[in-house]
């Protein structure tokens, strides 16, 4: 397949696209706003807007933190899973003409993919692409005002009438990044704002990135497409793409082939990038996820020293490696606890000061901030704003802080997770490695027992009421009569871990003719046929709950079978957890002197 990326997008192409789109909007606009749009016809304004839009291509990466890099120099085409197909998407024209949620897990490249689509939209020249990072929304702010602010930064008049003129004609598309990074307290308001824009401007397309179960997936106004993890040997192509030195790329690939355990985790752009970055610094290949993050801070902290024999880079704070690591762990926990990842200079100083107090360190917080940003670069500065190079860095170090706490404090955290694990699940994933005994004892095993509904290990047959208790909140999405996706409802947050793969497996095996879409399902949207469909055949999307499906004679046995497998798996997992806890306790007895 030919390379889908254009590496020759010039400022001239951007100017032409912006000028044409603005002229079309001006021609169709009512006289009442014509004067507001008139300014967009000047050459200087077109030059400014097109240059600002083109700058979306420039990003800072974890391996190139001191200056922006052209996205097209390193981007490896993301694959999506859509309509039971795995495919590359090079622009919006390849997706049905509706609004989309691009869903992916940690490090799958959601933000870069969205930025790439934004760039490609400018190349297509059909509409002005507006990219906005949702984490920038603060309490009391509305989405439309922040979009107008973004338009103002690009050079457009920050005027609701101007936005309305572009949006109604389908000459502006919104690319909203990181719904999961919005604080929980603000999410419902933002969902309301997003849905209002969708209903008001049906010619404007909107694409949102989000992690699974972040809330926006339940909106019936969006179709979900999932980013696909790397398959087979794709990680090799990614390494060659981001590592321009062919010899180094070959060394890394050879090292991975020898370190067999590491291959299974090279399924996302982040993991591959971290591996390449780390190899460039200390020529080692980590064995697992914990090693990726566990050593990253110290490797970054000392990378300047290693590059010059006999030289130690001075630190403004005067802090030791240990003090820097302890402070950063505490800082990450405190910011995660408050759902903050985008900080002003005042906010980052306040959080670092709190972290220093927690760690009982007498250091100047401004000096520590300077060292964190200039030496580790895991926190990046853009003007007066600070943010983490990736959300997973914040999550890993927050988990490391929890793992370092005494038993009485750690136990409070784990016991609180029975009701709040959804918002801390990435930290729990790391804690299952960093703090396995306490995490298993105080969180994982109690959750498994709650899932089973009893505290013994003897297996019992689940009932229909068990199915409804565990899976009743799941909502199932259908595209016509083809099983297309699973949409998780609010009640699925009750148990950890949820057997989601099990759900998908058994639902696919349910005879589709047994599902009454007419009387039980909710019709959520229709959109035109895709390429290759019969002329005039529109797709209709439906949703139905597992609770409703339990009332269908043909579906009920398969759903109960699903619960039986879940119970057996939970019994086995609970047994393994108890054996592990028992082994650790026996070891502890050896040290009771």
TILOBA-978748 format. One record per residue (C-alpha): residue number from 1; x, y, z. Coordinates in Angstrom, 1 decimal, decimal comma. Example, Ala and Ser with C-alpha at 12.3 -4.5 7.8 and 13.67 -1.06 7.14 Angstrom:
BEGIN
LOFI   resi     east    north       up
LOFI      1     12,3     -4,5      7,8
LOFI      2     13,7     -1,1      7,1
# end
This chain:
BEGIN
LOFI   resi     east    north       up
LOFI      1      0,0      0,0      0,0
LOFI      2      1,4      3,4     -0,9
LOFI      3      2,5      5,7      2,0
LOFI      4     -0,7      7,6      3,0
LOFI      5      1,0     10,6      4,6
LOFI      6      1,8     13,8      2,8
LOFI      7      5,1     15,2      3,9
LOFI      8      4,9     18,2      1,6
LOFI      9      2,1     20,2      3,1
LOFI     10      3,2     23,7      2,5
LOFI     11      2,0     27,0      3,9
LOFI     12      0,8     27,7      0,3
LOFI     13     -1,6     24,8      0,4
LOFI     14     -2,9     25,9      3,8
LOFI     15     -3,5     29,4      2,6
LOFI     16     -5,4     28,2     -0,4
LOFI     17     -7,6     26,0      1,7
LOFI     18     -8,4     28,7      4,3
LOFI     19     -9,0     31,4      1,6
LOFI     20    -11,4     29,1     -0,3
LOFI     21    -13,4     28,0      2,8
LOFI     22    -13,6     31,6      4,2
LOFI     23    -14,8     32,9      0,8
LOFI     24    -17,5     30,2      0,6
LOFI     25    -18,8     31,1      4,1
LOFI     26    -18,7     34,8      3,3
LOFI     27    -20,7     34,3      0,1
LOFI     28    -23,4     32,3      1,8
LOFI     29    -23,6     34,4      5,0
LOFI     30    -26,4     36,8      5,8
LOFI     31    -25,7     40,5      5,6
LOFI     32    -26,0     40,8      9,4
LOFI     33    -22,6     39,1      9,9
LOFI     34    -21,0     39,9      6,6
LOFI     35    -19,0     42,7      8,1
LOFI     36    -17,6     40,3     10,8
LOFI     37    -16,5     37,9      8,1
LOFI     38    -15,1     40,5      5,8
LOFI     39    -11,9     40,7      7,9
LOFI     40    -11,2     37,1      6,9
LOFI     41    -10,6     38,1      3,3
LOFI     42     -7,5     40,1      3,9
LOFI     43     -4,2     38,5      2,9
LOFI     44     -2,5     39,1      6,2
LOFI     45     -5,4     37,4      8,1
LOFI     46     -5,4     34,4      5,8
LOFI     47     -1,6     34,1      6,2
LOFI     48     -1,9     34,2     10,0
LOFI     49     -4,7     31,7     10,2
LOFI     50     -3,2     29,2      7,8
LOFI     51      0,2     29,4      9,6
LOFI     52     -1,5     28,8     13,0
LOFI     53     -3,5     25,9     11,6
LOFI     54     -0,4     24,3     10,0
LOFI     55      1,4     24,5     13,4
LOFI     56     -0,8     21,7     14,6
LOFI     57      1,7     19,4     12,9
LOFI     58      4,4     20,5     15,4
LOFI     59      4,5     18,5     18,6
LOFI     60      7,0     17,9     21,4
LOFI     61      7,8     14,2     22,0
LOFI     62      9,4     12,3     24,8
LOFI     63     12,6     11,9     22,8
LOFI     64     12,6     15,4     21,4
LOFI     65     11,5     17,6     24,3
LOFI     66     13,6     20,7     23,6
LOFI     67     12,0     21,6     20,3
LOFI     68      8,8     20,7     18,3
LOFI     69      9,0     17,9     15,7
LOFI     70      6,9     17,7     12,6
LOFI     71      4,3     15,0     13,2
LOFI     72      4,7     13,7      9,6
LOFI     73      8,4     12,9     10,3
LOFI     74      7,5     10,2     12,8
LOFI     75      3,8      9,3     12,5
LOFI     76      3,1      5,6     11,9
LOFI     77     -0,5      5,1     10,5
LOFI     78     -2,9      4,1     13,3
LOFI     79     -5,3      1,3     12,7
LOFI     80     -8,9      1,3     13,8
LOFI     81    -11,4     -1,4     14,4
LOFI     82    -14,7     -0,6     12,7
LOFI     83    -17,6     -2,7     11,4
LOFI     84    -15,5     -5,9     12,2
LOFI     85    -12,7     -4,6     10,0
LOFI     86     -9,2     -3,4     10,9
LOFI     87     -8,2     -0,5      8,7
LOFI     88     -6,0      2,6      8,4
LOFI     89     -7,8      5,9      8,3
LOFI     90     -6,0      8,8      6,5
LOFI     91     -8,8     11,3      6,7
LOFI     92    -12,5     11,8      7,7
LOFI     93    -13,8     10,8      4,3
LOFI     94    -13,1      7,2      5,1
LOFI     95    -15,5      7,2      8,0
LOFI     96    -19,3      7,4      7,8
LOFI     97    -20,4     11,1      7,8
LOFI     98    -21,4     11,2     11,5
LOFI     99    -19,7     12,2     14,8
LOFI    100    -17,2      9,7     16,2
LOFI    101    -15,5      8,8     19,5
LOFI    102    -12,0      7,4     18,9
LOFI    103    -11,5      5,1     21,8
LOFI    104     -8,2      3,8     23,0
LOFI    105     -6,4      2,7     26,2
LOFI    106     -3,2      4,2     27,7
LOFI    107     -0,6      5,1     25,2
LOFI    108     -2,4      4,0     22,0
LOFI    109     -1,8      7,3     20,3
LOFI    110     -5,2      8,8     20,5
LOFI    111     -4,0     12,4     20,7
LOFI    112     -1,5     12,0     17,8
LOFI    113     -4,1     10,2     15,7
LOFI    114     -6,5     13,1     16,3
LOFI    115     -3,8     15,7     15,5
LOFI    116     -3,0     13,8     12,3
LOFI    117     -6,7     13,8     11,3
LOFI    118     -6,8     17,5     12,0
LOFI    119     -3,8     18,1      9,6
LOFI    120     -5,3     15,9      7,0
LOFI    121     -8,6     17,9      7,2
LOFI    122     -6,6     21,0      6,3
LOFI    123     -5,0     19,2      3,4
LOFI    124     -8,5     18,2      2,1
LOFI    125     -9,6     21,8      2,3
LOFI    126    -13,3     21,1      2,9
LOFI    127    -13,6     22,6      6,4
LOFI    128    -11,6     24,5      9,0
LOFI    129    -10,3     22,0     11,6
LOFI    130    -10,4     23,2     15,2
LOFI    131     -8,3     21,1     17,6
LOFI    132     -9,0     21,6     21,3
LOFI    133     -7,6     19,8     24,3
LOFI    134    -10,5     19,1     26,7
LOFI    135     -8,3     19,0     29,8
LOFI    136     -8,0     22,8     29,5
LOFI    137    -11,7     23,2     30,6
LOFI    138    -11,9     24,5     34,2
LOFI    139    -14,8     24,8     36,6
LOFI    140    -17,3     27,4     35,5
LOFI    141    -16,2     27,4     31,9
LOFI    142    -18,4     26,3     28,9
LOFI    143    -17,1     24,4     25,9
LOFI    144    -18,4     26,9     23,3
LOFI    145    -16,5     29,7     25,0
LOFI    146    -13,3     27,7     25,0
LOFI    147    -13,7     26,9     21,3
LOFI    148    -14,2     30,6     20,6
LOFI    149    -11,0     31,3     22,6
LOFI    150     -9,2     28,7     20,4
LOFI    151    -10,6     30,4     17,2
LOFI    152     -9,3     33,7     18,5
LOFI    153     -5,8     32,2     19,0
LOFI    154     -5,9     30,9     15,4
LOFI    155     -6,8     34,3     14,1
LOFI    156    -10,6     34,1     13,6
LOFI    157    -12,9     36,6     15,3
LOFI    158    -13,9     35,1     18,6
LOFI    159    -17,6     35,6     17,9
LOFI    160    -20,5     33,2     18,3
LOFI    161    -22,1     34,4     15,0
LOFI    162    -18,9     33,7     13,1
LOFI    163    -18,7     30,2     14,6
LOFI    164    -22,4     29,7     13,7
LOFI    165    -21,8     30,7     10,1
LOFI    166    -19,0     28,2      9,6
LOFI    167    -20,7     25,4     11,6
LOFI    168    -24,1     25,6      9,9
LOFI    169    -22,5     25,3      6,5
LOFI    170    -20,3     22,4      7,5
LOFI    171    -17,2     24,5      7,0
LOFI    172    -15,8     23,9     10,5
LOFI    173    -15,1     20,6     12,2
LOFI    174    -14,2     20,1     15,8
LOFI    175    -11,5     17,7     17,0
LOFI    176    -11,8     17,4     20,8
LOFI    177     -8,9     15,6     22,5
LOFI    178     -8,9     13,7     25,8
LOFI    179    -12,4     13,5     27,2
LOFI    180    -11,2     11,2     30,0
LOFI    181     -8,9     14,0     31,2
LOFI    182    -11,8     16,2     32,2
LOFI    183    -12,4     16,2     36,0
LOFI    184    -15,3     13,9     36,9
LOFI    185    -17,3     16,9     38,4
LOFI    186    -17,3     18,6     35,0
LOFI    187    -18,0     15,7     32,7
LOFI    188    -21,8     15,8     32,6
LOFI    189    -21,8     19,5     31,8
LOFI    190    -19,3     19,0     29,0
LOFI    191    -21,4     16,1     27,6
LOFI    192    -24,4     18,4     27,6
LOFI    193    -22,4     21,1     25,8
LOFI    194    -21,1     18,6     23,2
LOFI    195    -24,6     17,1     22,5
LOFI    196    -26,1     20,6     22,2
LOFI    197    -23,5     21,4     19,5
LOFI    198    -24,2     18,1     17,7
LOFI    199    -27,9     18,7     17,6
LOFI    200    -27,7     22,4     16,6
LOFI    201    -25,1     21,9     13,9
LOFI    202    -25,8     18,6     12,0
LOFI    203    -23,4     19,6      9,1
LOFI    204    -20,5     20,0     11,5
LOFI    205    -18,5     16,9     12,2
LOFI    206    -17,0     16,2     15,6
LOFI    207    -14,4     13,7     16,6
LOFI    208    -13,5     13,1     20,3
LOFI    209    -10,8     10,9     21,8
LOFI    210    -11,4      9,1     25,1
LOFI    211    -10,4      6,1     27,1
LOFI    212    -13,0      3,4     27,6
LOFI    213    -15,8      4,0     30,1
LOFI    214    -15,1      7,7     30,4
LOFI    215    -18,8      8,6     30,0
LOFI    216    -19,1     10,1     26,6
LOFI    217    -19,4      6,6     25,0
LOFI    218    -23,0      6,4     26,3
LOFI    219    -24,0      9,4     24,1
LOFI    220    -26,3      8,1     21,3
LOFI    221    -25,1     11,0     19,0
LOFI    222    -21,7      9,3     18,5
LOFI    223    -20,4      6,3     16,8
LOFI    224    -17,4      4,6     18,5
LOFI    225    -14,3      3,5     16,6
LOFI    226    -11,6      1,7     18,5
LOFI    227     -7,8      2,2     18,0
LOFI    228     -6,3     -1,2     17,3
LOFI    229     -3,2     -2,4     19,2
LOFI    230     -0,2     -3,3     17,1
LOFI    231     -0,3     -6,8     15,6
LOFI    232      2,5     -9,3     15,0
LOFI    233      5,6     -7,5     13,9
LOFI    234      4,2     -4,0     13,5
LOFI    235      6,3     -2,7     16,3
LOFI    236      9,3     -3,2     14,1
LOFI    237      7,9     -0,8     11,5
LOFI    238      7,2      1,7     14,3
LOFI    239     10,8      1,5     15,6
LOFI    240     12,1      2,1     12,1
LOFI    241      9,7      5,0     11,6
LOFI    242     10,7      6,9     14,8
LOFI    243     14,3      5,9     14,9
LOFI    244     15,9      7,5     11,8
LOFI    245     19,3      5,8     12,5
LOFI    246     19,0      2,4     10,8
LOFI    247     21,8      0,8     12,8
LOFI    248     20,2      1,7     16,1
LOFI    249     16,8      0,5     14,9
LOFI    250     18,4     -2,8     14,0
LOFI    251     20,1     -3,1     17,4
LOFI    252     16,8     -2,4     19,2
LOFI    253     14,9     -5,0     17,1
LOFI    254     17,6     -7,6     17,7
LOFI    255     17,5     -6,9     21,4
LOFI    256     13,7     -7,3     21,5
LOFI    257     14,1    -10,7     19,7
LOFI    258     16,4    -11,9     22,4
LOFI    259     14,3    -10,5     25,3
LOFI    260     11,2    -12,5     24,5
LOFI    261      9,1    -11,3     27,5
LOFI    262      9,1     -7,7     26,2
LOFI    263      7,4     -8,4     22,9
LOFI    264      4,0     -8,9     24,3
LOFI    265      3,8     -5,4     25,7
LOFI    266      4,9     -3,6     22,5
LOFI    267      1,3     -3,1     21,4
LOFI    268      1,0      0,7     21,6
LOFI    269      3,0      3,7     20,3
LOFI    270      3,9      4,8     23,8
LOFI    271      5,5      1,5     24,8
LOFI    272      7,5      1,3     21,6
LOFI    273      8,6      5,0     22,0
LOFI    274      9,7      4,5     25,6
LOFI    275     11,7      1,5     24,6
LOFI    276     13,5      3,4     21,8
LOFI    277     14,0      6,4     24,1
LOFI    278     15,4      4,3     26,9
LOFI    279     17,7      2,3     24,6
LOFI    280     19,2      5,6     23,3
LOFI    281     20,1      6,5     26,8
LOFI    282     21,5      3,4     28,4
LOFI    283     21,4      0,7     25,6
LOFI    284     19,1     -1,7     27,6
LOFI    285     15,9     -3,5     26,8
LOFI    286     13,4     -3,6     29,7
LOFI    287     11,6     -6,9     30,5
LOFI    288      8,1     -5,7     31,5
LOFI    289      5,8     -2,7     31,9
LOFI    290      7,1     -1,9     35,5
LOFI    291     10,6     -1,7     34,2
LOFI    292      9,6      0,7     31,5
LOFI    293      8,3      3,2     34,0
LOFI    294     10,3      2,2     37,1
LOFI    295     13,7      3,1     35,6
LOFI    296     12,5      5,9     33,3
LOFI    297     12,7      8,7     36,0
LOFI    298     16,3      7,8     37,1
LOFI    299     17,4      7,3     33,5
LOFI    300     16,1     10,7     32,5
LOFI    301     17,5     12,3     35,7
LOFI    302     21,0     11,1     34,8
LOFI    303     21,0     11,2     31,0
LOFI    304     23,0     14,5     30,7
LOFI    305     25,6     13,1     33,2
LOFI    306     26,0      9,9     31,1
LOFI    307     26,5     11,8     27,9
LOFI    308     29,7     13,5     29,3
LOFI    309     32,2     11,3     31,2
LOFI    310     33,2     12,8     34,5
LOFI    311     30,5     15,5     34,4
LOFI    312     27,6     15,9     36,8
LOFI    313     24,8     18,3     35,7
LOFI    314     24,2     20,8     38,5
LOFI    315     20,6     20,9     39,9
LOFI    316     19,1     24,2     41,0
LOFI    317     17,3     22,5     43,9
LOFI    318     20,4     20,7     45,1
LOFI    319     18,2     17,6     45,6
LOFI    320     19,5     14,1     45,5
LOFI    321     18,2     11,5     43,1
LOFI    322     16,2      9,9     45,9
LOFI    323     14,7     13,2     47,0
LOFI    324     13,7     14,1     43,5
LOFI    325     12,0     10,7     42,9
LOFI    326     10,1     10,9     46,3
LOFI    327      8,9     14,4     45,5
LOFI    328      7,8     13,5     42,0
LOFI    329      5,9     10,4     43,2
LOFI    330      4,1     12,5     45,8
LOFI    331      3,5     15,3     43,3
LOFI    332      1,9     12,9     40,9
LOFI    333     -0,4     11,4     43,5
LOFI    334     -1,5     14,8     44,8
LOFI    335     -2,4     16,0     41,3
LOFI    336     -4,1     12,7     40,4
LOFI    337     -6,2     12,9     43,5
LOFI    338     -7,4     16,4     42,4
LOFI    339     -7,8     15,2     38,8
LOFI    340     -5,3     17,8     37,6
LOFI    341     -2,9     17,4     34,8
LOFI    342     -2,8     20,8     33,2
LOFI    343     -1,3     23,3     35,7
LOFI    344     -0,5     27,0     35,9
LOFI    345      2,9     28,1     37,4
LOFI    346      1,1     28,9     40,6
LOFI    347     -0,6     25,5     40,8
LOFI    348      2,5     23,5     40,1
LOFI    349      4,4     25,4     42,7
LOFI    350      1,6     24,7     45,2
LOFI    351      1,5     21,0     44,5
LOFI    352      5,3     20,6     44,6
LOFI    353      5,3     22,4     48,0
LOFI    354      2,7     20,0     49,3
LOFI    355      4,8     17,1     48,0
LOFI    356      7,9     18,4     49,7
LOFI    357      5,9     18,7     53,0
LOFI    358      4,6     15,1     52,6
LOFI    359      8,2     13,9     52,0
LOFI    360      9,6     16,1     54,9
LOFI    361     12,1     17,7     52,5
LOFI    362     13,4     21,3     53,0
LOFI    363     13,8     22,3     49,4
LOFI    364     12,7     25,4     47,4
LOFI    365      9,6     24,4     45,4
LOFI    366     10,4     26,7     42,5
LOFI    367     13,9     25,2     42,2
LOFI    368     12,4     21,7     42,2
LOFI    369      9,9     22,6     39,5
LOFI    370     12,8     24,0     37,4
LOFI    371     14,7     20,7     37,8
LOFI    372     11,7     18,5     37,0
LOFI    373     11,0     20,4     33,8
LOFI    374     14,5     21,0     32,5
LOFI    375     16,2     17,7     33,5
LOFI    376     13,5     15,0     33,5
LOFI    377     11,2     16,6     31,1
LOFI    378      8,4     14,3     32,3
LOFI    379      6,6     17,6     33,1
LOFI    380      6,7     20,0     30,1
LOFI    381      6,3     23,8     30,2
LOFI    382      4,5     25,7     27,5
LOFI    383      4,6     29,4     28,5
LOFI    384      2,8     29,6     31,8
LOFI    385      1,3     26,1     31,6
LOFI    386      2,7     22,8     32,7
LOFI    387      1,5     19,3     31,8
LOFI    388      2,8     15,7     31,9
LOFI    389      4,5     14,4     28,9
LOFI    390      1,9     11,6     29,0
LOFI    391     -0,9     10,8     31,5
LOFI    392      0,4      7,3     32,2
LOFI    393      3,6      8,9     33,7
LOFI    394      1,5     10,6     36,2
LOFI    395     -0,5      7,4     36,9
LOFI    396      2,6      5,2     37,4
LOFI    397      4,3      7,6     39,8
LOFI    398      1,0      8,1     41,7
LOFI    399      0,9      4,3     42,1
LOFI    400      4,6      4,3     43,3
LOFI    401      3,7      6,8     45,9
LOFI    402      0,8      4,7     47,2
LOFI    403      3,1      1,6     47,2
LOFI    404      5,6      3,5     49,4
LOFI    405      3,0      4,4     52,1
LOFI    406      2,8      2,5     55,5
LOFI    407      0,1     -0,2     55,9
LOFI    408     -2,5      2,0     57,7
LOFI    409     -2,4      4,6     55,0
LOFI    410     -2,3      2,2     52,1
LOFI    411     -5,1      0,2     53,5
LOFI    412     -7,4      3,2     53,6
LOFI    413     -6,7      3,8     49,9
LOFI    414     -7,4      0,2     48,9
LOFI    415    -10,6     -0,1     50,9
LOFI    416    -11,8      3,2     49,3
LOFI    417    -11,3      1,6     45,9
LOFI    418    -14,3     -0,7     46,2
LOFI    419    -16,4      2,3     45,2
LOFI    420    -13,9      4,3     43,3
LOFI    421    -11,7      1,9     41,4
LOFI    422    -12,9      3,1     38,0
LOFI    423    -11,2      6,5     38,4
LOFI    424     -8,0      4,8     39,7
LOFI    425     -7,9      1,7     37,6
LOFI    426     -4,6      2,5     35,8
LOFI    427     -2,9      3,1     39,2
LOFI    428     -4,3     -0,2     40,4
LOFI    429     -2,9     -2,0     37,3
LOFI    430      0,6     -0,7     38,3
LOFI    431      0,0     -1,5     42,0
LOFI    432     -0,8     -5,1     41,2
LOFI    433      2,9     -5,2     40,2
LOFI    434      4,5     -2,7     42,6
LOFI    435      2,5     -3,6     45,7
LOFI    436      1,1     -7,0     44,9
LOFI    437      0,6     -8,3     48,4
LOFI    438     -1,3     -5,4     49,9
LOFI    439     -3,3     -4,7     46,7
LOFI    440     -4,3     -8,4     46,5
LOFI    441     -5,2     -8,6     50,2
LOFI    442     -7,1     -5,4     50,6
LOFI    443     -8,6     -4,8     47,1
LOFI    444     -8,5     -7,6     44,5
LOFI    445     -9,6    -10,5     46,7
LOFI    446    -12,5     -8,6     48,4
LOFI    447    -13,6     -7,5     44,9
LOFI    448    -13,6    -11,1     43,6
LOFI    449    -15,6    -12,2     46,7
LOFI    450    -18,1     -9,5     46,1
LOFI    451    -18,4    -10,5     42,4
LOFI    452    -19,1    -14,1     43,5
LOFI    453    -21,5    -13,0     46,2
LOFI    454    -19,9    -15,1     49,0
LOFI    455    -16,6    -15,4     50,8
LOFI    456    -15,9    -19,1     50,3
LOFI    457    -14,1    -20,8     47,5
LOFI    458    -16,7    -23,6     46,7
LOFI    459    -18,2    -23,1     43,3
LOFI    460    -21,9    -22,5     43,0
LOFI    461    -24,1    -22,3     39,9
LOFI    462    -25,0    -18,6     39,1
LOFI    463    -28,6    -17,7     38,7
LOFI    464    -30,4    -15,3     36,3
LOFI    465    -30,4    -12,7     39,1
LOFI    466    -26,6    -13,0     39,3
LOFI    467    -26,4    -12,3     35,5
LOFI    468    -28,5     -9,2     36,0
LOFI    469    -26,5     -8,1     39,1
LOFI    470    -23,2     -8,4     37,4
LOFI    471    -23,9     -7,6     33,7
LOFI    472    -27,3     -5,9     33,8
LOFI    473    -26,0     -2,5     33,1
LOFI    474    -24,2     -3,4     29,9
LOFI    475    -25,7     -1,9     26,8
LOFI    476    -25,2     -3,7     23,5
LOFI    477    -24,8     -1,8     20,3
LOFI    478    -26,1     -3,2     17,0
LOFI    479    -25,6     -1,9     13,5
LOFI    480    -28,6     -3,2     11,6
LOFI    481    -28,6     -6,9     12,4
LOFI    482    -24,8     -7,1     12,8
LOFI    483    -23,2     -7,2     16,3
LOFI    484    -20,9     -4,2     16,3
LOFI    485    -19,8     -3,0     19,7
LOFI    486    -20,3     -3,2     23,4
LOFI    487    -21,3      0,0     25,3
LOFI    488    -20,7     -0,2     29,0
LOFI    489    -23,3      1,3     31,3
LOFI    490    -22,8      2,9     34,7
LOFI    491    -23,5     -0,3     36,8
LOFI    492    -20,5     -2,0     35,3
LOFI    493    -18,3      0,0     37,7
LOFI    494    -19,3     -2,3     40,6
LOFI    495    -16,8     -5,1     40,3
LOFI    496    -13,1     -5,4     39,5
LOFI    497    -11,9     -6,9     37,3
LOFI    498    -14,8     -7,1     34,8
LOFI    499    -14,7    -10,0     32,4
LOFI    500    -15,3     -7,8     29,3
LOFI    501    -13,7    -10,3     26,8
LOFI    502    -16,1    -12,9     28,1
LOFI    503    -19,1    -10,7     27,5
LOFI    504    -18,1    -10,1     23,9
LOFI    505    -17,4    -13,7     23,2
LOFI    506    -20,8    -14,9     24,3
LOFI    507    -22,8    -12,1     22,9
LOFI    508    -21,4    -12,9     19,4
LOFI    509    -22,6    -16,4     19,8
LOFI    510    -26,2    -15,4     20,5
LOFI    511    -28,4    -15,9     17,4
LOFI    512    -29,1    -12,4     16,1
LOFI    513    -32,6    -13,5     15,0
LOFI    514    -33,4    -14,0     18,7
LOFI    515    -32,9    -10,3     19,5
LOFI    516    -36,1     -8,2     19,2
LOFI    517    -34,8     -4,9     18,0
LOFI    518    -38,3     -3,6     17,2
LOFI    519    -39,8     -3,7     20,7
LOFI    520    -36,9     -3,8     23,1
LOFI    521    -34,1     -1,8     21,5
LOFI    522    -33,6      1,9     21,3
LOFI    523    -32,8      3,4     17,8
LOFI    524    -29,9      5,8     18,3
LOFI    525    -28,9      7,0     14,8
LOFI    526    -29,0      6,4     11,1
LOFI    527    -26,3      7,2      8,6
LOFI    528    -25,8      6,7      4,8
LOFI    529    -24,4      3,5      3,3
LOFI    530    -20,7      2,9      3,4
LOFI    531    -18,6      2,1      0,3
LOFI    532    -19,6     -1,2     -1,2
LOFI    533    -23,1     -1,2      0,2
LOFI    534    -26,2     -1,6     -1,9
LOFI    535    -27,5      1,8     -3,2
LOFI    536    -29,9      3,5     -0,9
LOFI    537    -29,3      1,1      2,0
LOFI    538    -28,9      3,2      5,2
LOFI    539    -27,4      1,8      8,3
LOFI    540    -29,5      2,0     11,5
LOFI    541    -27,8      1,7     14,9
LOFI    542    -29,6      0,2     17,9
LOFI    543    -28,9     -0,3     21,6
LOFI    544    -30,4     -2,9     24,0
LOFI    545    -29,5     -3,8     27,6
LOFI    546    -28,5     -7,3     28,8
LOFI    547    -31,4     -6,9     31,3
LOFI    548    -33,8     -6,8     28,4
LOFI    549    -32,1     -9,6     26,6
LOFI    550    -32,5    -11,8     29,6
LOFI    551    -36,2    -11,8     28,8
LOFI    552    -35,6    -13,3     25,4
LOFI    553    -35,8    -17,1     25,4
LOFI    554    -33,0    -17,7     22,9
LOFI    555    -30,6    -15,2     24,5
LOFI    556    -31,0    -16,2     28,2
LOFI    557    -29,1    -19,5     28,1
LOFI    558    -26,1    -17,9     26,5
LOFI    559    -26,1    -15,1     29,0
LOFI    560    -26,2    -17,6     31,9
LOFI    561    -23,4    -19,5     30,3
LOFI    562    -21,4    -16,2     30,3
LOFI    563    -22,0    -15,8     34,0
LOFI    564    -21,0    -19,4     34,7
LOFI    565    -17,6    -18,9     33,1
LOFI    566    -17,2    -15,6     34,9
LOFI    567    -17,9    -17,4     38,2
LOFI    568    -15,4    -20,2     37,5
LOFI    569    -12,8    -17,6     36,5
LOFI    570    -13,4    -15,6     39,7
LOFI    571    -13,2    -18,7     41,9
LOFI    572     -9,9    -19,7     40,3
LOFI    573     -8,6    -16,1     40,6
LOFI    574     -9,7    -15,9     44,2
LOFI    575     -8,0    -19,2     45,0
LOFI    576     -4,7    -18,0     43,4
LOFI    577     -5,0    -14,8     45,4
LOFI    578     -5,4    -16,6     48,7
LOFI    579     -2,5    -19,0     47,9
LOFI    580     -0,3    -16,0     47,1
LOFI    581     -1,3    -14,2     50,4
LOFI    582     -0,7    -17,4     52,3
LOFI    583      2,8    -17,8     50,9
LOFI    584      3,7    -14,2     51,7
LOFI    585      2,4    -14,6     55,3
LOFI    586      4,5    -17,7     55,8
LOFI    587      7,6    -15,8     54,6
LOFI    588      6,8    -13,0     57,1
LOFI    589      6,8    -15,5     59,9
LOFI    590     10,4    -16,3     59,2
LOFI    591     11,4    -12,7     60,2
LOFI    592      9,5    -12,6     63,5
LOFI    593     12,5    -12,7     65,7
# end
